[in-house]
């Protein structure tokens, strides 16, 4: 497929809203779950599934895994669906490409693949720690909370975006360059 396809923001937003409504209905009415859309528990359960293959006695004795059962459930399928949907969208839109080091990272930190992998791993650890500390991930607090006009959802989203802006500015600030990446000197 040649060319690229870009979603119009109003159409993408409307579809995301319909998907959110469907997810609430499916999770609460069909699956009879007390909570709405969320994904961070999936990563903990996935870690438990891996750990179960290596040291099953630890998983059996772990109080957290007694409470949060190690299993494949709808949330895990949701996370897989996020990956498949993003891949499908990139392929349909002609925007799929394999990058070991994205251009913005390359410009700031160089082309070291191990450094990029370490940065991604560190970012994932911090994000997961924050999600577990906050009792949910951005999709749970933000999207589900905002759908319900929850004050905590608005506070969470303000925190996510505020922290994101600060961290992006610290990590990718181009100190001493002007527009176009040319040095002030």
VODREN-978433 format. One record per residue (C-alpha): x, y, z; residue number from 1. Coordinates in Angstrom, 1 decimal. Example, Ala and Ser with C-alpha at 12.3 -4.5 7.8 and 13.67 -1.06 7.14 Angstrom:
<node><x>12.3</x><y>-4.5</y><z>7.8</z><tiro>1</tiro></node>
<node><x>13.7</x><y>-1.1</y><z>7.1</z><tiro>2</tiro></node>
REM end
This chain:
<node><x>0.0</x><y>0.0</y><z>0.0</z><tiro>1</tiro></node>
<node><x>1.5</x><y>3.3</y><z>-1.0</z><tiro>2</tiro></node>
<node><x>1.0</x><y>6.7</y><z>0.7</z><tiro>3</tiro></node>
<node><x>-0.2</x><y>7.1</y><z>4.2</z><tiro>4</tiro></node>
<node><x>-3.6</x><y>7.4</y><z>5.9</z><tiro>5</tiro></node>
<node><x>-4.1</x><y>9.8</y><z>8.8</z><tiro>6</tiro></node>
<node><x>-7.1</x><y>9.5</y><z>11.1</z><tiro>7</tiro></node>
<node><x>-9.1</x><y>12.7</y><z>11.5</z><tiro>8</tiro></node>
<node><x>-9.1</x><y>13.7</y><z>15.2</z><tiro>9</tiro></node>
<node><x>-12.9</x><y>14.0</y><z>15.4</z><tiro>10</tiro></node>
<node><x>-13.5</x><y>10.6</y><z>13.9</z><tiro>11</tiro></node>
<node><x>-10.7</x><y>9.0</y><z>16.0</z><tiro>12</tiro></node>
<node><x>-12.1</x><y>10.7</y><z>19.2</z><tiro>13</tiro></node>
<node><x>-15.7</x><y>9.6</y><z>18.4</z><tiro>14</tiro></node>
<node><x>-14.5</x><y>6.0</y><z>17.8</z><tiro>15</tiro></node>
<node><x>-12.5</x><y>6.1</y><z>21.0</z><tiro>16</tiro></node>
<node><x>-15.6</x><y>7.3</y><z>22.9</z><tiro>17</tiro></node>
<node><x>-17.7</x><y>4.5</y><z>21.4</z><tiro>18</tiro></node>
<node><x>-15.0</x><y>2.0</y><z>22.3</z><tiro>19</tiro></node>
<node><x>-14.9</x><y>3.4</y><z>25.9</z><tiro>20</tiro></node>
<node><x>-18.7</x><y>3.0</y><z>26.2</z><tiro>21</tiro></node>
<node><x>-18.5</x><y>-0.6</y><z>24.8</z><tiro>22</tiro></node>
<node><x>-15.7</x><y>-1.4</y><z>27.2</z><tiro>23</tiro></node>
<node><x>-17.7</x><y>-0.2</y><z>30.2</z><tiro>24</tiro></node>
<node><x>-20.7</x><y>-2.1</y><z>29.1</z><tiro>25</tiro></node>
<node><x>-18.8</x><y>-5.3</y><z>28.4</z><tiro>26</tiro></node>
<node><x>-16.7</x><y>-5.1</y><z>31.6</z><tiro>27</tiro></node>
<node><x>-19.6</x><y>-4.3</y><z>34.0</z><tiro>28</tiro></node>
<node><x>-22.7</x><y>-5.9</y><z>32.4</z><tiro>29</tiro></node>
<node><x>-21.3</x><y>-8.8</y><z>30.4</z><tiro>30</tiro></node>
<node><x>-18.4</x><y>-9.8</y><z>32.6</z><tiro>31</tiro></node>
<node><x>-20.0</x><y>-8.4</y><z>35.8</z><tiro>32</tiro></node>
<node><x>-16.8</x><y>-6.7</y><z>37.0</z><tiro>33</tiro></node>
<node><x>-16.9</x><y>-3.9</y><z>39.5</z><tiro>34</tiro></node>
<node><x>-14.1</x><y>-1.9</y><z>37.7</z><tiro>35</tiro></node>
<node><x>-13.8</x><y>-0.4</y><z>34.3</z><tiro>36</tiro></node>
<node><x>-11.1</x><y>-0.2</y><z>31.8</z><tiro>37</tiro></node>
<node><x>-7.5</x><y>-0.7</y><z>33.1</z><tiro>38</tiro></node>
<node><x>-4.4</x><y>-2.6</y><z>32.2</z><tiro>39</tiro></node>
<node><x>-1.6</x><y>-2.4</y><z>34.8</z><tiro>40</tiro></node>
<node><x>-2.7</x><y>-5.6</y><z>36.7</z><tiro>41</tiro></node>
<node><x>-2.0</x><y>-7.5</y><z>33.4</z><tiro>42</tiro></node>
<node><x>1.7</x><y>-6.8</y><z>33.7</z><tiro>43</tiro></node>
<node><x>1.8</x><y>-8.0</y><z>37.3</z><tiro>44</tiro></node>
<node><x>-0.1</x><y>-11.2</y><z>36.3</z><tiro>45</tiro></node>
<node><x>2.2</x><y>-11.7</y><z>33.3</z><tiro>46</tiro></node>
<node><x>5.2</x><y>-11.5</y><z>35.7</z><tiro>47</tiro></node>
<node><x>3.5</x><y>-14.0</y><z>37.9</z><tiro>48</tiro></node>
<node><x>2.9</x><y>-16.4</y><z>34.9</z><tiro>49</tiro></node>
<node><x>6.6</x><y>-16.2</y><z>34.0</z><tiro>50</tiro></node>
<node><x>7.6</x><y>-16.6</y><z>37.7</z><tiro>51</tiro></node>
<node><x>5.3</x><y>-19.6</y><z>38.0</z><tiro>52</tiro></node>
<node><x>7.4</x><y>-21.4</y><z>35.3</z><tiro>53</tiro></node>
<node><x>10.6</x><y>-20.7</y><z>37.2</z><tiro>54</tiro></node>
<node><x>9.7</x><y>-20.8</y><z>40.9</z><tiro>55</tiro></node>
<node><x>6.1</x><y>-21.9</y><z>41.3</z><tiro>56</tiro></node>
<node><x>6.4</x><y>-22.3</y><z>45.1</z><tiro>57</tiro></node>
<node><x>7.2</x><y>-18.6</y><z>45.4</z><tiro>58</tiro></node>
<node><x>4.0</x><y>-17.7</y><z>43.5</z><tiro>59</tiro></node>
<node><x>1.9</x><y>-20.0</y><z>45.6</z><tiro>60</tiro></node>
<node><x>3.3</x><y>-18.5</y><z>48.9</z><tiro>61</tiro></node>
<node><x>3.1</x><y>-14.8</y><z>47.7</z><tiro>62</tiro></node>
<node><x>0.2</x><y>-13.0</y><z>49.4</z><tiro>63</tiro></node>
<node><x>-0.2</x><y>-10.6</y><z>46.5</z><tiro>64</tiro></node>
<node><x>-0.7</x><y>-13.4</y><z>44.0</z><tiro>65</tiro></node>
<node><x>-3.2</x><y>-15.0</y><z>46.4</z><tiro>66</tiro></node>
<node><x>-5.2</x><y>-11.8</y><z>46.2</z><tiro>67</tiro></node>
<node><x>-4.5</x><y>-11.0</y><z>42.5</z><tiro>68</tiro></node>
<node><x>-4.8</x><y>-14.4</y><z>40.9</z><tiro>69</tiro></node>
<node><x>-2.2</x><y>-15.3</y><z>38.2</z><tiro>70</tiro></node>
<node><x>-4.3</x><y>-15.9</y><z>35.2</z><tiro>71</tiro></node>
<node><x>-5.0</x><y>-15.0</y><z>31.6</z><tiro>72</tiro></node>
<node><x>-8.1</x><y>-12.8</y><z>31.6</z><tiro>73</tiro></node>
<node><x>-9.9</x><y>-10.1</y><z>29.6</z><tiro>74</tiro></node>
<node><x>-7.4</x><y>-7.5</y><z>30.7</z><tiro>75</tiro></node>
<node><x>-4.5</x><y>-9.5</y><z>29.2</z><tiro>76</tiro></node>
<node><x>-6.5</x><y>-9.8</y><z>26.0</z><tiro>77</tiro></node>
<node><x>-7.1</x><y>-6.1</y><z>26.1</z><tiro>78</tiro></node>
<node><x>-3.3</x><y>-5.4</y><z>26.3</z><tiro>79</tiro></node>
<node><x>-2.7</x><y>-7.8</y><z>23.4</z><tiro>80</tiro></node>
<node><x>-5.5</x><y>-6.0</y><z>21.5</z><tiro>81</tiro></node>
<node><x>-3.7</x><y>-2.7</y><z>22.1</z><tiro>82</tiro></node>
<node><x>-0.6</x><y>-4.0</y><z>20.4</z><tiro>83</tiro></node>
<node><x>-2.5</x><y>-5.7</y><z>17.6</z><tiro>84</tiro></node>
<node><x>-4.7</x><y>-2.6</y><z>17.0</z><tiro>85</tiro></node>
<node><x>-1.7</x><y>-0.3</y><z>17.0</z><tiro>86</tiro></node>
<node><x>0.2</x><y>-2.5</y><z>14.6</z><tiro>87</tiro></node>
<node><x>-2.9</x><y>-2.8</y><z>12.3</z><tiro>88</tiro></node>
<node><x>-3.4</x><y>1.0</y><z>12.3</z><tiro>89</tiro></node>
<node><x>0.3</x><y>1.6</y><z>11.5</z><tiro>90</tiro></node>
<node><x>0.1</x><y>-0.9</y><z>8.6</z><tiro>91</tiro></node>
<node><x>-3.1</x><y>0.4</y><z>7.2</z><tiro>92</tiro></node>
<node><x>-1.8</x><y>4.0</y><z>7.5</z><tiro>93</tiro></node>
<node><x>1.4</x><y>3.1</y><z>5.8</z><tiro>94</tiro></node>
<node><x>3.3</x><y>4.4</y><z>8.9</z><tiro>95</tiro></node>
<node><x>4.8</x><y>1.2</y><z>10.1</z><tiro>96</tiro></node>
<node><x>8.6</x><y>1.0</y><z>10.3</z><tiro>97</tiro></node>
<node><x>11.1</x><y>-0.8</y><z>12.4</z><tiro>98</tiro></node>
<node><x>13.4</x><y>1.4</y><z>14.5</z><tiro>99</tiro></node>
<node><x>15.9</x><y>0.3</y><z>17.0</z><tiro>100</tiro></node>
<node><x>16.7</x><y>3.9</y><z>17.9</z><tiro>101</tiro></node>
<node><x>14.0</x><y>6.6</y><z>17.2</z><tiro>102</tiro></node>
<node><x>15.3</x><y>9.8</y><z>15.6</z><tiro>103</tiro></node>
<node><x>14.6</x><y>12.0</y><z>18.6</z><tiro>104</tiro></node>
<node><x>16.6</x><y>9.6</y><z>20.9</z><tiro>105</tiro></node>
<node><x>19.4</x><y>9.4</y><z>18.3</z><tiro>106</tiro></node>
<node><x>19.7</x><y>13.1</y><z>18.2</z><tiro>107</tiro></node>
<node><x>19.9</x><y>13.5</y><z>21.9</z><tiro>108</tiro></node>
<node><x>21.7</x><y>10.3</y><z>23.1</z><tiro>109</tiro></node>
<node><x>23.3</x><y>8.8</y><z>20.1</z><tiro>110</tiro></node>
<node><x>22.7</x><y>5.4</y><z>18.4</z><tiro>111</tiro></node>
<node><x>23.6</x><y>3.0</y><z>21.2</z><tiro>112</tiro></node>
<node><x>20.9</x><y>0.3</y><z>21.1</z><tiro>113</tiro></node>
<node><x>21.8</x><y>-1.0</y><z>24.6</z><tiro>114</tiro></node>
<node><x>21.4</x><y>2.6</y><z>26.0</z><tiro>115</tiro></node>
<node><x>18.0</x><y>2.9</y><z>24.3</z><tiro>116</tiro></node>
<node><x>17.0</x><y>-0.5</y><z>25.7</z><tiro>117</tiro></node>
<node><x>18.1</x><y>0.5</y><z>29.1</z><tiro>118</tiro></node>
<node><x>16.2</x><y>3.8</y><z>28.9</z><tiro>119</tiro></node>
<node><x>13.1</x><y>2.0</y><z>27.7</z><tiro>120</tiro></node>
<node><x>13.4</x><y>-0.6</y><z>30.6</z><tiro>121</tiro></node>
<node><x>13.9</x><y>2.2</y><z>33.2</z><tiro>122</tiro></node>
<node><x>10.9</x><y>4.1</y><z>31.8</z><tiro>123</tiro></node>
<node><x>8.8</x><y>0.9</y><z>32.0</z><tiro>124</tiro></node>
<node><x>9.9</x><y>0.2</y><z>35.6</z><tiro>125</tiro></node>
<node><x>9.1</x><y>3.8</y><z>36.7</z><tiro>126</tiro></node>
<node><x>5.7</x><y>3.7</y><z>34.9</z><tiro>127</tiro></node>
<node><x>4.8</x><y>0.4</y><z>36.4</z><tiro>128</tiro></node>
<node><x>5.9</x><y>1.4</y><z>39.9</z><tiro>129</tiro></node>
<node><x>3.8</x><y>4.5</y><z>39.6</z><tiro>130</tiro></node>
<node><x>0.8</x><y>2.6</y><z>38.3</z><tiro>131</tiro></node>
<node><x>1.0</x><y>0.1</y><z>41.1</z><tiro>132</tiro></node>
<node><x>1.6</x><y>2.9</y><z>43.7</z><tiro>133</tiro></node>
<node><x>-1.4</x><y>4.9</y><z>42.3</z><tiro>134</tiro></node>
<node><x>-3.7</x><y>1.8</y><z>42.3</z><tiro>135</tiro></node>
<node><x>-4.1</x><y>1.9</y><z>38.5</z><tiro>136</tiro></node>
<node><x>-2.6</x><y>3.0</y><z>35.2</z><tiro>137</tiro></node>
<node><x>-3.3</x><y>6.1</y><z>33.1</z><tiro>138</tiro></node>
<node><x>-6.0</x><y>4.2</y><z>31.1</z><tiro>139</tiro></node>
<node><x>-7.7</x><y>3.2</y><z>34.3</z><tiro>140</tiro></node>
<node><x>-7.5</x><y>6.5</y><z>36.2</z><tiro>141</tiro></node>
<node><x>-7.5</x><y>8.8</y><z>33.2</z><tiro>142</tiro></node>
<node><x>-9.7</x><y>7.4</y><z>30.5</z><tiro>143</tiro></node>
<node><x>-12.2</x><y>5.6</y><z>32.8</z><tiro>144</tiro></node>
<node><x>-12.1</x><y>8.4</y><z>35.4</z><tiro>145</tiro></node>
<node><x>-12.7</x><y>11.1</y><z>32.8</z><tiro>146</tiro></node>
<node><x>-15.5</x><y>9.1</y><z>31.2</z><tiro>147</tiro></node>
<node><x>-17.3</x><y>9.2</y><z>34.6</z><tiro>148</tiro></node>
<node><x>-16.4</x><y>12.9</y><z>35.2</z><tiro>149</tiro></node>
<node><x>-14.5</x><y>11.8</y><z>38.2</z><tiro>150</tiro></node>
<node><x>-12.5</x><y>14.4</y><z>40.1</z><tiro>151</tiro></node>
<node><x>-9.7</x><y>11.9</y><z>40.8</z><tiro>152</tiro></node>
<node><x>-9.6</x><y>11.1</y><z>37.0</z><tiro>153</tiro></node>
<node><x>-9.0</x><y>14.8</y><z>36.3</z><tiro>154</tiro></node>
<node><x>-6.4</x><y>15.1</y><z>39.0</z><tiro>155</tiro></node>
<node><x>-4.6</x><y>11.9</y><z>37.7</z><tiro>156</tiro></node>
<node><x>-4.6</x><y>13.1</y><z>34.1</z><tiro>157</tiro></node>
<node><x>-3.2</x><y>16.5</y><z>35.1</z><tiro>158</tiro></node>
<node><x>-0.5</x><y>14.7</y><z>37.0</z><tiro>159</tiro></node>
<node><x>0.3</x><y>12.4</y><z>34.1</z><tiro>160</tiro></node>
<node><x>0.5</x><y>15.2</y><z>31.6</z><tiro>161</tiro></node>
<node><x>2.3</x><y>17.6</y><z>33.9</z><tiro>162</tiro></node>
<node><x>4.9</x><y>15.0</y><z>34.8</z><tiro>163</tiro></node>
<node><x>5.2</x><y>14.0</y><z>31.2</z><tiro>164</tiro></node>
<node><x>5.9</x><y>17.6</y><z>30.1</z><tiro>165</tiro></node>
<node><x>8.5</x><y>18.0</y><z>32.8</z><tiro>166</tiro></node>
<node><x>10.3</x><y>14.7</y><z>32.1</z><tiro>167</tiro></node>
<node><x>10.3</x><y>15.2</y><z>28.4</z><tiro>168</tiro></node>
<node><x>11.7</x><y>18.7</y><z>28.8</z><tiro>169</tiro></node>
<node><x>14.4</x><y>17.4</y><z>31.1</z><tiro>170</tiro></node>
<node><x>15.3</x><y>14.5</y><z>28.9</z><tiro>171</tiro></node>
<node><x>15.0</x><y>16.0</y><z>25.4</z><tiro>172</tiro></node>
<node><x>15.8</x><y>19.7</y><z>26.1</z><tiro>173</tiro></node>
<node><x>18.3</x><y>20.7</y><z>23.4</z><tiro>174</tiro></node>
<node><x>20.3</x><y>23.2</y><z>25.6</z><tiro>175</tiro></node>
<node><x>22.1</x><y>25.7</y><z>23.4</z><tiro>176</tiro></node>
<node><x>20.2</x><y>25.0</y><z>20.1</z><tiro>177</tiro></node>
<node><x>17.7</x><y>27.0</y><z>18.2</z><tiro>178</tiro></node>
<node><x>14.9</x><y>25.9</y><z>15.9</z><tiro>179</tiro></node>
<node><x>16.1</x><y>23.4</y><z>13.4</z><tiro>180</tiro></node>
<node><x>18.7</x><y>22.0</y><z>15.8</z><tiro>181</tiro></node>
<node><x>21.4</x><y>24.5</y><z>14.9</z><tiro>182</tiro></node>
<node><x>23.7</x><y>25.7</y><z>17.6</z><tiro>183</tiro></node>
<node><x>23.4</x><y>29.2</y><z>19.0</z><tiro>184</tiro></node>
<node><x>27.1</x><y>29.7</y><z>18.7</z><tiro>185</tiro></node>
REM end
